[in-house]
Every structure is written in C-alpha cells, then in structure tokens.
Amino acid sequence: MAGDPTAQAPEPGQVPEPSQAPEPAQAPEPALVEIQPDGAMRGRNGQYRKLLSDLEGVYQDAAAFKAKVAALGGDALAYSVDENRVGLGDGALVLGTSTLLPGMIGQEYALTRGHIHAKRDRAEIYHCVAGQGVMLLDTIDGESRALPMSPGSVVHVPGHWIHRSVNTGPDRLVTVFVYNTDAGQDYEIIARAGGMRQLIVTDRAGGWRAIANPNHTGYQDA
C-alpha cells in the first residue's frame, strides 16, 4: 500500500514480487506468423497502408513533395504495416512488420510519420531484416540520435523517445517491431514541433548524413 510506514524496502539485489493479474476466463491462443522477405506477414490480423498523399507536411521541402505527388500520384504507396495482435492488457504485445519504400523528397530520404507512445514509458523493439536505414530518435528535453540499421541490426527504443524510420538505401527497408498493445501512438507531436530535430539527407556521395532541422521549434507543448 502506497505510503504505508510499515512497508519494507527490498534488500539490495532483491527482485520485488510481481503483482499478479487475475487469470482470464480463457487464455489467448498462441500465434505462428511467417515474415516474407518483402515484409508481408502471413498470419496477420491487421494491416494499414500509408500513401504518399498521407505524408503531406512531413517532409521539409514542400515544393519537392508537391512535385513527387504530381509525378507518382497521391495514391502511390509510401509504406505499409502488417500486424498480429494476441490478447489485450498490460502484458499483451503487438508483433508487426514495417515496409518502407525507397525514394527521396528533395534532399531527404523516404521516412515514416514517426511517433511517441501515448503511454510515454512504453518501449519498442525494431529488428531490421532487409534494406538499409536509420532510426531517428528525439527526447522531449533535447537529446537526439540517428542509429544506422542494416539486416541483423536491432534497435531498442526506450520509453520517452520519439522515433521514426528512414530508408537510406535503394531497396525496401523492412523491420520487425514489437510493443505493448496499450502503448498507443501520438503522431502529431512531430508536426507541432516543425519536424524532428535532425533530418536525414544525402551526403551526395552515395551515403547519408544527419543535419539540424532549421524548422524545428522544440517540443514545448508536448
């Protein structure tokens, strides 16, 4: 009980006993999925697709974005997500794949909208299985990271980090992700700040570099 003066603190190195949630009336059924090289998941029970038109305002070069839409059409696929959800509650997980198509808008590489979890302390795991990319991360209070991803890389995104994927290669960037079902997503935090702190752009030598985003205003209202 919180505030109980008789409560004993655990000894150093002692692991507190976990609280036990009541057993469900029926345990969720285990799931077996198969992830294809292109990111498609056999055994999914959810899917969504983001079209190029859905990313208006995400890229810094509005004129280049408008030109890309004119060239490819607003209904061109930008990225897709397949999911498998088993059960609900604090301990349940979402297992999914994200497939981000390659391309550039102006000097920026193709990217996802990005988010922080609505429950800010919720973490997420990303395992890169195909392609080349960057996991771009910000904290509310000023930290920023750009972590390269290639097949076999695993990025452990702790709670309280805003994050997005960027495809810096010529092929699809495919990642497998896992997070708690109750995490939720806040996508608008990036838009309100004028984008993330850094942009991932071409280095004009076949690679990428991270530069400061001149339009970033901070996450003051987060």
PESULVEN-V449660 format. One record per residue. N is the residue number from 0. BURIAL is b if it has 16 or more other C-alpha atoms within 10 Angstrom, else e. Layout:
BEGIN
N/BURIAL + N/BURIAL
END
This chain:
BEGIN
0/e + 1/e + 2/e + 3/e + 4/e + 5/e + 6/e + 7/e + 8/e + 9/e + 10/e + 11/e + 12/e + 13/e + 14/e + 15/e + 16/e + 17/e + 18/e + 19/e + 20/e + 21/e + 22/e + 23/e + 24/e + 25/e + 26/e + 27/e + 28/e + 29/e + 30/e + 31/e + 32/e + 33/e + 34/b + 35/e + 36/e + 37/b + 38/b + 39/b + 40/b + 41/e + 42/e + 43/b + 44/e + 45/e + 46/e + 47/e + 48/e + 49/b + 50/b + 51/b + 52/b + 53/e + 54/e + 55/e + 56/e + 57/b + 58/b + 59/b + 60/e + 61/e + 62/e + 63/b + 64/b + 65/e + 66/e + 67/b + 68/b + 69/e + 70/e + 71/e + 72/e + 73/b + 74/e + 75/e + 76/b + 77/b + 78/b + 79/b + 80/b + 81/b + 82/b + 83/b + 84/b + 85/b + 86/e + 87/e + 88/e + 89/e + 90/e + 91/e + 92/b + 93/b + 94/b + 95/b + 96/b + 97/b + 98/b + 99/b + 100/b + 101/b + 102/b + 103/b + 104/b + 105/b + 106/b + 107/b + 108/b + 109/b + 110/b + 111/b + 112/b + 113/b + 114/b + 115/b + 116/b + 117/e + 118/e + 119/b + 120/e + 121/b + 122/b + 123/b + 124/b + 125/b + 126/b + 127/b + 128/b + 129/b + 130/b + 131/b + 132/b + 133/b + 134/b + 135/b + 136/b + 137/b + 138/b + 139/b + 140/e + 141/e + 142/e + 143/b + 144/b + 145/b + 146/e + 147/b + 148/b + 149/b + 150/e + 151/e + 152/b + 153/b + 154/b + 155/e + 156/b + 157/e + 158/b + 159/b + 160/b + 161/b + 162/b + 163/b + 164/b + 165/b + 166/b + 167/b + 168/b + 169/e + 170/b + 171/b + 172/b + 173/b + 174/b + 175/b + 176/b + 177/b + 178/b + 179/b + 180/b + 181/b + 182/b + 183/e + 184/e + 185/b + 186/b + 187/e + 188/b + 189/b + 190/b + 191/b + 192/b + 193/b + 194/b + 195/b + 196/b + 197/b + 198/b + 199/b + 200/b + 201/b + 202/e + 203/e + 204/e + 205/e + 206/e + 207/b + 208/e + 209/b + 210/e + 211/e + 212/e + 213/e + 214/e + 215/b + 216/e + 217/b + 218/b + 219/e + 220/e + 221/e
END
